[in-house]
């Protein structure tokens, strides 16, 4: 598409919106950016915009939609928002920032999606590919917008992207050379109408693939594995529980990569620095992707043995008197907290709660009864969680995270785990999950060692 002199609109002035606006400007388009937030809240992002980009802030009412040829939306903008529906009724073309960037990029695309584990898997895979000598751009939902790669010249050999469900709204021609779906559990049901809609959006990561492309699926996840009947590309599986014909699996505590009848031992599970069974699955996915890209088992093993994980994802903060404090603030849905609880054999004091996302917390009940010594609930969702877990008596509610941590510390003994894994969003009490995790770490590091 020729963008020269086209009247384009970018909705949402977050990081992706800034990059999309700057790229449109570079391609010769007339660019307007609109956001519901006012100028005071967006000063830093406004400074990053190219000169000549017009602004319509504090709402969308001042946008003249009769002059718009194309609209690019940021991932944070709901696909069914009244303003976007207004644009649709006018017949204005709308696409996501991911679709827009994809259409400008020439390099083969690797897309990683799933409910949980995306950032860890994307980061680990990127490290493997770079160590293997590949010139790779790592971006997408991980914090580095895909449009930045185009703005920087688009010279990478591979583009590796974490893709969220929100980014798959507005996909048209998006066709990764390698797609991976890590797992599918309920999430963001406050934004999506149903679980079925959420699943259909996840499928868009492979819907345009053909027989020359690769689709990597988690054989241990019922929904993800079920997609295999709809895949047109070459199927590659990973599994923690069973051996696979093509892909990555565990045999006798060793990670194996097998492709076209040839197999290679990559590493021992003891080489992993990451905590949790779900991180074995994330590592297997990275091995499957990197193996397809020709990375040797030795290089993968070296990277795996050095990789210590990502902040706020099963992060060991401190050990006091034999009590370990684990920050899993990124556990923003029930599925993530289930995996976290499954990762420990020690007694757990669980801090959970926050902003509800339309979740059902019943899947936690059996695990909490089995593994949780004491439950401390915080945030807007605490009453709903307590109701779903009716019958579990060893619980209290705390008004602040600081009080929750102190109550957990008071009840913990040597050998116990104090785990922050909220199963909820953070926006009721914190700026985001990172803010919640940083505050947790600050509180834990401020605890006094008692004799």
Secondary structure as GFF3:
##gff-version 3
##sequence-region A 1 451
A	DSSP	beta_strand	7	11	.	.	.	ID=ss1
A	DSSP	alpha_helix	15	26	.	.	.	ID=ss2
A	DSSP	beta_strand	30	35	.	.	.	ID=ss3
A	DSSP	three_ten_helix	39	42	.	.	.	ID=ss4
A	DSSP	alpha_helix	43	47	.	.	.	ID=ss5
A	DSSP	beta_strand	54	57	.	.	.	ID=ss6
A	DSSP	three_ten_helix	65	67	.	.	.	ID=ss7
A	DSSP	beta_strand	70	73	.	.	.	ID=ss8
A	DSSP	alpha_helix	82	89	.	.	.	ID=ss9
A	DSSP	beta_strand	93	96	.	.	.	ID=ss10
A	DSSP	alpha_helix	97	104	.	.	.	ID=ss11
A	DSSP	beta_strand	108	113	.	.	.	ID=ss12
A	DSSP	alpha_helix	118	131	.	.	.	ID=ss13
A	DSSP	beta_strand	136	140	.	.	.	ID=ss14
A	DSSP	alpha_helix	146	151	.	.	.	ID=ss15
A	DSSP	beta_strand	158	162	.	.	.	ID=ss16
A	DSSP	alpha_helix	165	168	.	.	.	ID=ss17
A	DSSP	beta_strand	178	181	.	.	.	ID=ss18
A	DSSP	alpha_helix	195	203	.	.	.	ID=ss19
A	DSSP	beta_strand	214	218	.	.	.	ID=ss20
A	DSSP	alpha_helix	222	226	.	.	.	ID=ss21
A	DSSP	three_ten_helix	227	230	.	.	.	ID=ss22
A	DSSP	beta_strand	234	239	.	.	.	ID=ss23
A	DSSP	beta_strand	247	251	.	.	.	ID=ss24
A	DSSP	beta_strand	254	259	.	.	.	ID=ss25
A	DSSP	beta_strand	262	268	.	.	.	ID=ss26
A	DSSP	three_ten_helix	269	271	.	.	.	ID=ss27
A	DSSP	alpha_helix	277	292	.	.	.	ID=ss28
A	DSSP	alpha_helix	297	306	.	.	.	ID=ss29
A	DSSP	beta_strand	315	320	.	.	.	ID=ss30
A	DSSP	beta_strand	323	327	.	.	.	ID=ss31
A	DSSP	alpha_helix	334	341	.	.	.	ID=ss32
A	DSSP	beta_strand	348	352	.	.	.	ID=ss33
A	DSSP	three_ten_helix	362	364	.	.	.	ID=ss34
A	DSSP	alpha_helix	365	371	.	.	.	ID=ss35
A	DSSP	beta_strand	372	377	.	.	.	ID=ss36
A	DSSP	alpha_helix	382	388	.	.	.	ID=ss37
A	DSSP	beta_strand	395	397	.	.	.	ID=ss38
A	DSSP	alpha_helix	401	411	.	.	.	ID=ss39
A	DSSP	beta_strand	417	420	.	.	.	ID=ss40
A	DSSP	alpha_helix	433	445	.	.	.	ID=ss41
###
